[in-house]
C-alpha cells in the first residue's frame, strides 16, 4: 500500500510538471495557470518527501546498505 502511495505521488508530480509545460506553451505566460501548476507540484513534492521520511522513521520502508 505504501509503495502505491509513493508511485501515485510521483506520477502526480510528473503530470503537474507536464501540465505546467503545456500551460506555458499554450498561454504564453499570460495567465496564472503555470504558477498554480508550480504550486501544486511543490506541494505534491513536499508531501512525497514527508511520506517517505515518515515511513522510514516508522520502519515501514527500509534502506538497503551498499555492500
Biopython code that builds the backbone (N, CA, C, O; Angstrom):
import numpy as np
from Bio.PDB.StructureBuilder import StructureBuilder

atoms = [
    (1, "UNK", "N", (0.821, -1.185, 0.000)),
    (1, "UNK", "CA", (0.000, 0.000, 0.000)),
    (1, "UNK", "C", (0.869, 1.254, 0.000)),
    (1, "UNK", "O", (0.558, 2.234, -0.678)),
    (2, "UNK", "N", (1.956, 1.218, 0.762)),
    (2, "UNK", "CA", (2.845, 2.366, 0.851)),
    (2, "UNK", "C", (3.514, 2.640, -0.495)),
    (2, "UNK", "O", (3.659, 3.793, -0.901)),
    (3, "UNK", "N", (3.915, 1.590, -1.172)),
    (3, "UNK", "CA", (4.550, 1.763, -2.484)),
    (3, "UNK", "C", (3.572, 2.346, -3.490)),
    (3, "UNK", "O", (3.960, 3.132, -4.354)),
    (4, "UNK", "N", (2.318, 1.967, -3.383)),
    (4, "UNK", "CA", (1.300, 2.517, -4.290)),
    (4, "UNK", "C", (1.106, 4.014, -4.055)),
    (4, "UNK", "O", (0.925, 4.776, -5.005)),
    (5, "UNK", "N", (1.143, 4.433, -2.799)),
    (5, "UNK", "CA", (1.010, 5.859, -2.479)),
    (5, "UNK", "C", (2.206, 6.631, -3.029)),
    (5, "UNK", "O", (2.043, 7.713, -3.594)),
    (6, "UNK", "N", (3.404, 6.079, -2.865)),
    (6, "UNK", "CA", (4.611, 6.740, -3.359)),
    (6, "UNK", "C", (4.588, 6.838, -4.876)),
    (6, "UNK", "O", (4.932, 7.882, -5.429)),
    (7, "UNK", "N", (4.193, 5.780, -5.552)),
    (7, "UNK", "CA", (4.121, 5.797, -7.019)),
    (7, "UNK", "C", (3.053, 6.771, -7.496)),
    (7, "UNK", "O", (3.260, 7.489, -8.475)),
    (8, "UNK", "N", (1.912, 6.802, -6.813)),
    (8, "UNK", "CA", (0.855, 7.735, -7.178)),
    (8, "UNK", "C", (1.327, 9.184, -7.040)),
    (8, "UNK", "O", (1.063, 10.008, -7.914)),
    (9, "UNK", "N", (2.021, 9.494, -5.950)),
    (9, "UNK", "CA", (2.514, 10.855, -5.754)),
    (9, "UNK", "C", (3.569, 11.224, -6.794)),
    (9, "UNK", "O", (3.599, 12.358, -7.272)),
    (10, "UNK", "N", (4.433, 10.274, -7.148)),
    (10, "UNK", "CA", (5.432, 10.536, -8.192)),
    (10, "UNK", "C", (4.767, 10.813, -9.536)),
    (10, "UNK", "O", (5.160, 11.736, -10.250)),
    (11, "UNK", "N", (3.769, 10.020, -9.875)),
    (11, "UNK", "CA", (3.053, 10.236, -11.131)),
    (11, "UNK", "C", (2.307, 11.561, -11.129)),
    (11, "UNK", "O", (2.229, 12.232, -12.158)),
    (12, "UNK", "N", (1.755, 11.942, -9.977)),
    (12, "UNK", "CA", (1.059, 13.226, -9.872)),
    (12, "UNK", "C", (2.029, 14.387, -10.053)),
    (12, "UNK", "O", (1.669, 15.397, -10.658)),
    (13, "UNK", "N", (3.246, 14.264, -9.544)),
    (13, "UNK", "CA", (4.261, 15.304, -9.734)),
    (13, "UNK", "C", (4.627, 15.415, -11.208)),
    (13, "UNK", "O", (4.777, 16.521, -11.727)),
    (14, "UNK", "N", (4.771, 14.289, -11.881)),
    (14, "UNK", "CA", (5.119, 14.304, -13.305)),
    (14, "UNK", "C", (3.983, 14.897, -14.132)),
    (14, "UNK", "O", (4.235, 15.672, -15.054)),
    (15, "UNK", "N", (2.742, 14.547, -13.818)),
    (15, "UNK", "CA", (1.599, 15.119, -14.524)),
    (15, "UNK", "C", (1.539, 16.623, -14.315)),
    (15, "UNK", "O", (1.266, 17.369, -15.256)),
    (16, "UNK", "N", (1.788, 17.070, -13.107)),
    (16, "UNK", "CA", (1.793, 18.503, -12.818)),
    (16, "UNK", "C", (2.913, 19.207, -13.574)),
    (16, "UNK", "O", (2.737, 20.332, -14.041)),
    (17, "UNK", "N", (4.047, 18.560, -13.694)),
    (17, "UNK", "CA", (5.168, 19.126, -14.445)),
    (17, "UNK", "C", (4.795, 19.343, -15.905)),
    (17, "UNK", "O", (5.037, 20.416, -16.457)),
    (18, "UNK", "N", (4.215, 18.341, -16.522)),
    (18, "UNK", "CA", (3.866, 18.460, -17.930)),
    (18, "UNK", "C", (2.648, 19.359, -18.155)),
    (18, "UNK", "O", (2.531, 19.976, -19.214)),
    (19, "UNK", "N", (1.756, 19.443, -17.194)),
    (19, "UNK", "CA", (0.648, 20.384, -17.349)),
    (19, "UNK", "C", (1.161, 21.820, -17.269)),
    (19, "UNK", "O", (0.659, 22.693, -17.977)),
    (20, "UNK", "N", (2.140, 22.072, -16.430)),
    (20, "UNK", "CA", (2.753, 23.393, -16.381)),
    (20, "UNK", "C", (3.439, 23.742, -17.688)),
    (20, "UNK", "O", (3.354, 24.879, -18.151)),
    (21, "UNK", "N", (4.122, 22.771, -18.288)),
    (21, "UNK", "CA", (4.746, 22.994, -19.598)),
    (21, "UNK", "C", (3.700, 23.280, -20.660)),
    (21, "UNK", "O", (3.883, 24.166, -21.495)),
    (22, "UNK", "N", (2.611, 22.536, -20.633)),
    (22, "UNK", "CA", (1.534, 22.749, -21.598)),
    (22, "UNK", "C", (0.927, 24.143, -21.445)),
    (22, "UNK", "O", (0.694, 24.834, -22.436)),
    (23, "UNK", "N", (0.672, 24.555, -20.199)),
    (23, "UNK", "CA", (0.099, 25.883, -19.964)),
    (23, "UNK", "C", (1.074, 26.984, -20.348)),
    (23, "UNK", "O", (0.655, 28.038, -20.824)),
    (24, "UNK", "N", (2.368, 26.756, -20.149)),
    (24, "UNK", "CA", (3.359, 27.754, -20.520)),
    (24, "UNK", "C", (3.401, 27.949, -22.027)),
    (24, "UNK", "O", (3.502, 29.077, -22.509)),
    (25, "UNK", "N", (3.324, 26.851, -22.770)),
    (25, "UNK", "CA", (3.358, 26.944, -24.232)),
    (25, "UNK", "C", (2.052, 27.507, -24.767)),
    (25, "UNK", "O", (2.056, 28.343, -25.671)),
    (26, "UNK", "N", (0.936, 27.053, -24.213)),
    (26, "UNK", "CA", (-0.369, 27.457, -24.737)),
    (26, "UNK", "C", (-0.722, 28.901, -24.393)),
    (26, "UNK", "O", (-1.185, 29.649, -25.255)),
    (27, "UNK", "N", (-0.506, 29.297, -23.136)),
    (27, "UNK", "CA", (-0.920, 30.625, -22.694)),
    (27, "UNK", "C", (0.146, 31.681, -22.925)),
    (27, "UNK", "O", (-0.167, 32.869, -23.009)),
    (28, "UNK", "N", (1.386, 31.270, -23.029)),
    (28, "UNK", "CA", (2.452, 32.226, -23.223)),
    (28, "UNK", "C", (2.737, 33.073, -21.998)),
    (28, "UNK", "O", (3.282, 34.169, -22.132)),
    (29, "UNK", "N", (2.393, 32.611, -20.821)),
    (29, "UNK", "CA", (2.656, 33.344, -19.592)),
    (29, "UNK", "C", (1.655, 34.439, -19.292)),
    (29, "UNK", "O", (1.929, 35.302, -18.458)),
    (30, "UNK", "N", (0.505, 34.432, -19.942)),
    (30, "UNK", "CA", (-0.494, 35.488, -19.734)),
    (30, "UNK", "C", (-1.473, 35.178, -18.608)),
    (30, "UNK", "O", (-2.171, 36.073, -18.131)),
    (31, "UNK", "N", (-1.532, 33.936, -18.184)),
    (31, "UNK", "CA", (-2.446, 33.562, -17.105)),
    (31, "UNK", "C", (-1.644, 33.021, -15.927)),
    (31, "UNK", "O", (-0.423, 32.880, -16.004)),
    (32, "UNK", "N", (-2.335, 32.725, -14.853)),
    (32, "UNK", "CA", (-1.690, 32.213, -13.638)),
    (32, "UNK", "C", (-1.684, 30.694, -13.570)),
    (32, "UNK", "O", (-1.346, 30.129, -12.530)),
    (33, "UNK", "N", (-2.048, 30.023, -14.651)),
    (33, "UNK", "CA", (-2.130, 28.556, -14.582)),
    (33, "UNK", "C", (-0.760, 27.913, -14.414)),
    (33, "UNK", "O", (-0.654, 26.847, -13.809)),
    (34, "UNK", "N", (0.291, 28.540, -14.938)),
    (34, "UNK", "CA", (1.635, 27.994, -14.762)),
    (34, "UNK", "C", (2.053, 28.104, -13.297)),
    (34, "UNK", "O", (2.650, 27.179, -12.746)),
    (35, "UNK", "N", (1.744, 29.221, -12.678)),
    (35, "UNK", "CA", (2.073, 29.421, -11.266)),
    (35, "UNK", "C", (1.283, 28.442, -10.399)),
    (35, "UNK", "O", (1.826, 27.882, -9.447)),
    (36, "UNK", "N", (0.025, 28.236, -10.718)),
    (36, "UNK", "CA", (-0.787, 27.269, -9.971)),
    (36, "UNK", "C", (-0.238, 25.861, -10.123)),
    (36, "UNK", "O", (-0.221, 25.094, -9.160)),
    (37, "UNK", "N", (0.208, 25.515, -11.319)),
    (37, "UNK", "CA", (0.790, 24.202, -11.558)),
    (37, "UNK", "C", (2.078, 24.032, -10.752)),
    (37, "UNK", "O", (2.345, 22.958, -10.212)),
    (38, "UNK", "N", (2.871, 25.098, -10.676)),
    (38, "UNK", "CA", (4.091, 25.047, -9.878)),
    (38, "UNK", "C", (3.766, 24.859, -8.401)),
    (38, "UNK", "O", (4.439, 24.090, -7.715)),
    (39, "UNK", "N", (2.756, 25.544, -7.911)),
    (39, "UNK", "CA", (2.359, 25.412, -6.511)),
    (39, "UNK", "C", (1.883, 23.996, -6.212)),
    (39, "UNK", "O", (2.203, 23.443, -5.159)),
    (40, "UNK", "N", (1.135, 23.418, -7.112)),
    (40, "UNK", "CA", (0.666, 22.036, -6.934)),
    (40, "UNK", "C", (1.844, 21.080, -6.942)),
    (40, "UNK", "O", (1.897, 20.151, -6.136)),
    (41, "UNK", "N", (2.792, 21.299, -7.849)),
    (41, "UNK", "CA", (3.953, 20.416, -7.950)),
    (41, "UNK", "C", (4.811, 20.492, -6.690)),
    (41, "UNK", "O", (5.281, 19.466, -6.198)),
    (42, "UNK", "N", (5.017, 21.688, -6.170)),
    (42, "UNK", "CA", (5.808, 21.829, -4.947)),
    (42, "UNK", "C", (5.092, 21.173, -3.773)),
    (42, "UNK", "O", (5.728, 20.502, -2.960)),
    (43, "UNK", "N", (3.791, 21.356, -3.675)),
    (43, "UNK", "CA", (3.024, 20.746, -2.594)),
    (43, "UNK", "C", (3.078, 19.224, -2.666)),
    (43, "UNK", "O", (3.255, 18.558, -1.646)),
    (44, "UNK", "N", (2.928, 18.676, -3.861)),
    (44, "UNK", "CA", (2.996, 17.223, -4.020)),
    (44, "UNK", "C", (4.393, 16.690, -3.702)),
    (44, "UNK", "O", (4.531, 15.610, -3.128)),
    (45, "UNK", "N", (5.420, 17.440, -4.071)),
    (45, "UNK", "CA", (6.786, 17.007, -3.775)),
    (45, "UNK", "C", (7.066, 17.017, -2.283)),
    (45, "UNK", "O", (7.714, 16.105, -1.768)),
    (46, "UNK", "N", (6.586, 18.036, -1.582)),
    (46, "UNK", "CA", (6.758, 18.089, -0.128)),
    (46, "UNK", "C", (5.982, 16.948, 0.532)),
    (46, "UNK", "O", (6.472, 16.331, 1.477)),
    (47, "UNK", "N", (4.788, 16.670, 0.042)),
    (47, "UNK", "CA", (4.000, 15.561, 0.578)),
    (47, "UNK", "C", (4.698, 14.228, 0.328)),
    (47, "UNK", "O", (4.705, 13.362, 1.203)),
    (48, "UNK", "N", (5.282, 14.053, -0.851)),
    (48, "UNK", "CA", (6.016, 12.828, -1.167)),
    (48, "UNK", "C", (7.219, 12.672, -0.246)),
    (48, "UNK", "O", (7.473, 11.580, 0.264)),
    (49, "UNK", "N", (7.952, 13.743, -0.031)),
    (49, "UNK", "CA", (9.096, 13.689, 0.862)),
    (49, "UNK", "C", (8.659, 13.366, 2.294)),
    (49, "UNK", "O", (9.317, 12.590, 2.986)),
    (50, "UNK", "N", (7.557, 13.959, 2.732)),
    (50, "UNK", "CA", (7.052, 13.693, 4.074)),
    (50, "UNK", "C", (6.625, 12.234, 4.234)),
    (50, "UNK", "O", (6.887, 11.620, 5.268)),
    (51, "UNK", "N", (5.972, 11.682, 3.222)),
    (51, "UNK", "CA", (5.548, 10.274, 3.290)),
    (51, "UNK", "C", (6.765, 9.358, 3.359)),
    (51, "UNK", "O", (6.780, 8.400, 4.133)),
    (52, "UNK", "N", (7.783, 9.646, 2.557)),
    (52, "UNK", "CA", (8.981, 8.799, 2.564)),
    (52, "UNK", "C", (9.707, 8.902, 3.897)),
    (52, "UNK", "O", (10.102, 7.884, 4.465)),
    (53, "UNK", "N", (9.886, 10.118, 4.402)),
    (53, "UNK", "CA", (10.583, 10.280, 5.677)),
    (53, "UNK", "C", (9.797, 9.671, 6.835)),
    (53, "UNK", "O", (10.389, 9.060, 7.724)),
    (54, "UNK", "N", (8.484, 9.828, 6.838)),
    (54, "UNK", "CA", (7.665, 9.250, 7.898)),
    (54, "UNK", "C", (7.706, 7.725, 7.860)),
    (54, "UNK", "O", (7.779, 7.076, 8.903)),
    (55, "UNK", "N", (7.660, 7.162, 6.669)),
    (55, "UNK", "CA", (7.710, 5.696, 6.570)),
    (55, "UNK", "C", (9.094, 5.161, 6.929)),
    (55, "UNK", "O", (9.202, 4.062, 7.473)),
    (56, "UNK", "N", (10.154, 5.917, 6.635)),
    (56, "UNK", "CA", (11.485, 5.500, 7.085)),
    (56, "UNK", "C", (11.585, 5.565, 8.600)),
    (56, "UNK", "O", (12.171, 4.681, 9.224)),
    (57, "UNK", "N", (11.018, 6.606, 9.194)),
    (57, "UNK", "CA", (11.062, 6.769, 10.644)),
    (57, "UNK", "C", (10.277, 5.671, 11.352)),
    (57, "UNK", "O", (10.701, 5.181, 12.398)),
    (58, "UNK", "N", (9.135, 5.283, 10.788)),
    (58, "UNK", "CA", (8.309, 4.246, 11.406)),
    (58, "UNK", "C", (8.831, 2.840, 11.133)),
    (58, "UNK", "O", (8.444, 1.896, 11.822)),
    (59, "UNK", "N", (9.695, 2.687, 10.150)),
    (59, "UNK", "CA", (10.230, 1.379, 9.828)),
    (59, "UNK", "C", (9.452, 0.650, 8.741)),
    (59, "UNK", "O", (9.751, -0.507, 8.444)),
    (60, "UNK", "N", (8.461, 1.304, 8.144)),
    (60, "UNK", "CA", (7.705, 0.674, 7.072)),
    (60, "UNK", "C", (8.519, 0.568, 5.788)),
    (60, "UNK", "O", (8.271, -0.296, 4.947)),
    (61, "UNK", "N", (9.482, 1.451, 5.654)),
    (61, "UNK", "CA", (10.343, 1.486, 4.486)),
    (61, "UNK", "C", (11.774, 1.409, 4.984)),
    (61, "UNK", "O", (12.160, 2.166, 5.875)),
    (62, "UNK", "N", (12.562, 0.510, 4.426)),
    (62, "UNK", "CA", (13.924, 0.339, 4.888)),
    (62, "UNK", "C", (14.897, 0.628, 3.757)),
    (62, "UNK", "O", (14.586, 0.413, 2.585)),
    (63, "UNK", "N", (16.052, 1.107, 4.109)),
    (63, "UNK", "CA", (17.123, 1.331, 3.144)),
    (63, "UNK", "C", (18.027, 0.116, 3.119)),
    (63, "UNK", "O", (18.269, -0.507, 4.153)),
    (64, "UNK", "N", (18.519, -0.219, 1.957)),
    (64, "UNK", "CA", (19.459, -1.327, 1.822)),
    (64, "UNK", "C", (20.868, -0.755, 1.797)),
    (64, "UNK", "O", (21.188, 0.068, 0.939)),
    (65, "UNK", "N", (21.717, -1.184, 2.733)),
    (65, "UNK", "CA", (23.079, -0.647, 2.739)),
    (65, "UNK", "C", (23.871, -1.181, 1.539)),
    (65, "UNK", "O", (23.626, -2.281, 1.045)),
    (66, "UNK", "N", (24.806, -0.380, 1.103)),
    (66, "UNK", "CA", (25.650, -0.830, -0.013)),
    (66, "UNK", "C", (26.680, -1.824, 0.481)),
    (66, "UNK", "O", (27.151, -1.721, 1.613)),
    (67, "UNK", "N", (27.032, -2.776, -0.350)),
    (67, "UNK", "CA", (27.995, -3.800, 0.100)),
    (67, "UNK", "C", (29.409, -3.266, 0.194)),
    (67, "UNK", "O", (30.325, -4.004, 0.557)),
]
sb = StructureBuilder()
sb.init_structure("model")
sb.init_model(0)
sb.init_chain("A")
sb.init_seg("    ")
for serial, (resi, resn, name, xyz) in enumerate(atoms, 1):
    if name == "N":
        sb.init_residue(resn, " ", resi, " ")
    sb.init_atom(name, np.array(xyz, "f"), 0.0, 1.0, " ", f" {name:<3s}", serial, name[0])
structure = sb.get_structure()
